[in-house]
């Protein structure tokens, strides 16, 4: 996991992943290096990715009526993990999801790291 690659068009760093993680991981920073605080948060979050995925899905279930977007049986698929948007603090990251029957929707849950805990603080959906 040492070969980070800068994606100039996105102004983000692509983090190489172990085989057991099947999503895209991006970290912000300058063109010369990823932000070290954000990178540390991302590496730490990757250790708990399945737990975070479950927390995010539970957070969606509190607020989202899936019947309006898809059938109840649709599954949430983890598409990516990202930290580095201008509106985020260094201690925040976003998990991105797709919902099987919501073909054009991109869903996300933002997490805040506080005292070693991951707290979901916002969710969003955008049309892609």
C-alpha positions as CSV (number, residue, x, y, z in Angstrom):
1,X,0.0,0.0,0.0
2,X,2.9,2.4,-0.7
3,X,2.3,3.4,-4.3
4,X,-0.1,6.3,-4.0
5,X,-0.9,7.8,-7.4
6,X,-2.0,11.5,-8.0
7,X,-5.0,12.0,-10.2
8,X,-4.5,15.5,-11.6
9,X,-8.0,15.9,-13.0
10,X,-9.5,15.2,-9.6
11,X,-6.8,16.8,-7.5
12,X,-6.9,13.7,-5.3
13,X,-4.5,10.8,-4.5
14,X,-5.6,7.3,-5.3
15,X,-4.8,4.9,-2.4
16,X,-3.8,1.4,-3.3
17,X,-5.8,-1.2,-1.5
18,X,-5.4,-4.7,-0.1
19,X,-7.3,-7.3,-2.0
20,X,-10.1,-7.6,0.7
21,X,-11.2,-4.0,0.1
22,X,-13.2,-3.6,-3.1
23,X,-13.8,0.2,-3.5
24,X,-12.0,3.3,-4.6
25,X,-10.2,5.3,-1.9
26,X,-9.2,8.9,-2.5
27,X,-7.3,11.4,-0.4
28,X,-6.9,15.1,-0.9
29,X,-3.6,17.0,-0.7
30,X,-1.3,19.0,-2.9
31,X,0.1,17.7,-6.2
32,X,3.3,16.8,-4.4
33,X,1.8,14.7,-1.6
34,X,-1.4,13.7,0.1
35,X,-2.5,15.6,3.2
36,X,-0.8,13.5,6.0
37,X,-3.7,14.0,8.5
38,X,-6.3,13.0,6.0
39,X,-4.2,10.0,4.9
40,X,-3.9,8.8,8.5
41,X,-7.6,9.1,9.0
42,X,-8.3,7.1,5.8
43,X,-5.8,4.4,6.7
44,X,-7.4,4.1,10.1
45,X,-10.9,4.1,8.7
46,X,-9.9,1.3,6.2
47,X,-9.2,-1.0,9.2
48,X,-12.9,-0.7,10.2
49,X,-14.5,-0.4,6.8
50,X,-17.1,-3.2,7.3
51,X,-18.2,-1.6,10.6
52,X,-18.3,1.8,9.0
53,X,-20.3,0.4,6.1
54,X,-22.8,-1.0,8.5
55,X,-23.0,2.4,10.4
56,X,-23.6,4.2,7.1
57,X,-26.4,1.9,6.0
58,X,-28.0,2.2,9.5
59,X,-27.8,6.0,9.1
60,X,-29.5,5.8,5.7
61,X,-32.2,3.6,7.1
62,X,-33.1,6.3,9.7
63,X,-33.9,8.9,7.1
64,X,-34.3,7.3,3.6
65,X,-37.6,5.8,2.4
66,X,-36.1,3.4,-0.2
67,X,-39.6,2.8,-1.7
68,X,-39.3,6.3,-3.3
69,X,-36.0,5.3,-5.0
70,X,-36.1,1.5,-5.3
71,X,-37.6,-1.6,-3.9
72,X,-37.1,-2.5,-0.3
73,X,-34.8,-5.4,-1.3
74,X,-32.3,-3.3,-3.1
75,X,-28.8,-3.5,-1.5
76,X,-26.4,-0.7,-0.7
77,X,-23.0,-1.2,-2.4
78,X,-20.0,0.6,-1.1
79,X,-18.3,2.4,-4.0
80,X,-15.7,4.5,-2.4
81,X,-14.1,6.2,0.6
82,X,-12.8,9.8,0.3
83,X,-11.3,12.6,2.3
84,X,-10.3,15.9,0.9
85,X,-13.2,18.0,-0.2
86,X,-12.8,21.7,0.6
87,X,-15.9,21.7,2.8
88,X,-14.6,18.9,5.1
89,X,-12.3,19.2,8.1
90,X,-9.2,17.0,8.2
91,X,-11.1,14.7,10.6
92,X,-13.9,14.0,8.2
93,X,-14.4,11.5,5.4
94,X,-17.2,10.3,3.1
95,X,-18.4,6.8,2.2
96,X,-20.1,6.6,-1.2
97,X,-22.7,4.1,-2.1
98,X,-24.9,3.0,-4.9
99,X,-28.4,1.5,-4.4
100,X,-29.0,-1.4,-6.8
101,X,-32.4,-0.2,-8.1
102,X,-31.6,3.6,-8.0
103,X,-29.5,3.5,-11.2
104,X,-28.7,7.2,-11.4
105,X,-28.3,7.9,-7.7
106,X,-25.0,8.4,-5.8
107,X,-25.5,8.2,-2.1
108,X,-23.0,9.3,0.6
109,X,-22.6,9.4,4.4
110,X,-20.1,11.9,5.9
111,X,-18.3,10.8,9.1
112,X,-16.6,12.9,11.7
113,X,-13.7,11.3,13.7
114,X,-14.0,12.3,17.4
115,X,-12.0,10.7,20.3
116,X,-11.3,7.7,18.1
117,X,-15.0,7.2,17.2
118,X,-16.6,7.5,13.9
119,X,-19.8,9.5,14.0
120,X,-22.1,9.8,10.9
121,X,-23.0,13.5,10.6
122,X,-24.7,13.9,7.2
123,X,-26.0,12.0,4.2
124,X,-26.7,13.0,0.7
125,X,-27.9,11.8,-2.7
126,X,-27.0,13.3,-6.0
127,X,-28.2,12.4,-9.5
128,X,-25.3,11.2,-11.7
